[in-house]
Structures are given as C-alpha cells and as structure tokens.
Amino acid sequence: DPKYSADYSQTISALQGIADCERDIIVRAYTHIDNNHKGLLDSQLTELRELKDLIIDTLVSTSQALIAKDKKSFAKIMKNKNLIKKHIDKIDAKQIERIRDD
C-alpha cells in the first residue's frame, strides 16, 4: 500500500528527528554540569520530565501504530512530534529568560 509506505516513512523520519532532539538535550545538560555549573534547577528538571513524558507517549503510540499497521494513528504521531517541538521551543525560551535574569 503506497499510502502506508508514505506514512511509515514520515513516521521513521519523525522518530529520527525526536531522537536527534533528545540527544542534543542530553548533551547540553551533560556539558552544563561537566563545566562545573550547578546541577539543573527544579524548574529545569520539571520541564525535562514533561518533555520525557511527551516523548514516551509518542514512542508508545508509534510502536503500537506500526505493529497494528494503523494508518489513523500516524496523524497522532505527527501531532505529538509537533507538540514535542513546541515544548522544546518553550523550554529554550524559558532558559534564555533565566540566563538574562542572572
């Protein structure tokens, strides 16, 4: 089915993008602490936990959709990808505010 193949391809691409973002966040957090800065603030930990929950929900939805070959679920996966991006943008904006306030 060509439509399923296209959805599958988009889903794999979305997962790669999510993995790239997650890797970047981990590297930045590690580098921050490795540079002898204080640990993450409670607010930063909360933001990262919220992001983790979004990512886990997306991964679970994706695995279920791929196993069931459920074409309708692909739209939810793309929506979750966009929610993750928006959440990361929000976290970035808050971090910029924290840096400016220091």
C-alpha positions as CSV (number, residue, x, y, z in Angstrom):
1,D,0.0,0.0,0.0
2,P,1.7,3.2,-1.1
3,K,-0.2,5.4,1.4
4,Y,1.0,3.2,4.3
5,S,4.6,3.3,2.9
6,A,4.5,7.1,2.9
7,D,3.1,7.2,6.4
8,Y,5.7,4.7,7.6
9,S,8.4,6.8,6.0
10,Q,7.1,10.0,7.7
11,T,6.9,8.2,11.0
12,I,10.5,7.0,10.8
13,S,11.6,10.5,9.9
14,A,9.7,11.9,12.9
15,L,11.4,9.4,15.2
16,Q,14.8,10.3,13.8
17,G,14.0,14.0,14.5
18,I,12.9,13.2,18.0
19,A,16.0,11.1,18.7
20,D,18.2,14.0,17.4
21,C,16.5,16.5,19.7
22,E,16.7,14.2,22.7
23,R,20.4,13.6,22.1
24,D,21.0,17.3,21.8
25,I,19.2,17.9,25.1
26,I,21.2,15.2,26.9
27,V,24.5,16.5,25.5
28,R,23.7,20.1,26.6
29,A,22.6,19.0,30.1
30,Y,25.8,16.9,30.5
31,T,28.0,19.7,29.2
32,H,26.4,22.2,31.6
33,I,27.2,20.0,34.6
34,D,30.6,18.9,33.2
35,N,31.5,22.6,33.0
36,N,31.3,22.7,36.8
37,H,28.0,24.5,36.8
38,K,25.4,23.7,39.5
39,G,23.0,20.9,38.8
40,L,19.8,21.6,37.0
41,L,17.2,23.8,38.7
42,D,13.9,22.2,39.9
43,S,12.1,24.1,37.1
44,Q,14.5,22.7,34.5
45,L,14.0,19.2,35.8
46,T,10.3,19.6,35.7
47,E,10.5,20.8,32.1
48,L,12.6,17.9,31.1
49,R,10.3,15.4,32.9
50,E,7.3,16.9,30.9
51,L,9.3,16.5,27.7
52,K,10.2,12.9,28.6
53,D,6.5,12.1,29.1
54,L,5.7,13.5,25.7
55,I,8.5,11.5,24.1
56,I,7.5,8.3,25.8
57,D,3.8,8.8,24.8
58,T,5.0,9.3,21.2
59,L,7.2,6.2,21.2
60,V,4.4,4.0,22.7
61,S,1.9,5.4,20.2
62,T,4.3,4.9,17.3
63,S,5.2,1.3,18.2
64,Q,1.5,0.4,18.6
65,A,0.7,2.1,15.2
66,L,3.5,0.3,13.5
67,I,2.6,-3.1,15.0
68,A,-1.1,-2.7,14.1
69,K,-0.4,-1.0,10.8
70,D,-3.0,1.5,12.0
71,K,-2.9,4.3,9.4
72,K,-5.2,6.6,11.6
73,S,-2.6,6.7,14.3
74,F,0.0,8.3,12.1
75,A,-1.7,11.6,12.4
76,K,-1.4,11.4,16.2
77,I,2.3,10.7,15.8
78,M,2.8,13.8,13.7
79,K,0.8,15.8,16.2
80,N,2.9,14.5,19.0
81,K,6.1,15.4,17.1
82,N,4.8,19.0,16.7
83,L,3.9,19.1,20.4
84,I,7.4,18.0,21.3
85,K,8.9,20.7,19.1
86,K,6.7,23.3,20.7
87,H,7.6,22.1,24.1
88,I,11.3,22.3,23.3
89,D,10.9,25.8,21.9
90,K,9.1,26.8,25.1
91,I,11.9,25.3,27.2
92,D,14.5,27.1,25.2
93,A,12.7,30.4,25.7
94,K,12.5,29.9,29.4
95,Q,16.2,29.0,29.5
96,I,17.0,32.3,27.7
97,E,14.9,34.2,30.2
98,R,16.8,32.5,33.1
99,I,20.1,33.4,31.6
100,R,19.1,37.0,31.0
101,D,17.9,37.3,34.6
102,D,21.2,36.1,36.1
